[in-house]
Amino acid sequence: MSKQQWMKKHVKQRSQERCGMVLSTREQVSISNKIKRNINMNKDNKKIVFLSRQSNTRSLYAIFHNQKWFRVVYDKSRGCLITVLPLNCNPGVILSKLEQKV
């Protein structure tokens, strides 16, 4: 398996473990494409909010998907998601950014 395939498998497992839902490969690609194009989607209850930059290639986004907010780390060099994090890890900072952006 390639690095990108392992990352997709990791995202699927962590979304199940941390958020109680499975992000299919198709959903991961859809979210990645929206992040790439910097599109904030309001239809179908899907929203993407930039939170912070972790490095030159990695950024943190808040995602609203399936009636639930969660965070994803996105790898710009590979164009895919790295991992899924629950929204409540640092709620004060995240919620203030969400209120500003949404």
Secondary structure, DSSP 8 states (H G I E B T S, - for coil): --HHHHHHHHHHHHHHHHHSS---HHHHHHHHHHHHTT----GGG-EEEEEEE-SSSEEEEEEEETTEEEEEEEETTTTEEEEEEEGGGSHHHHHHHHHHH-
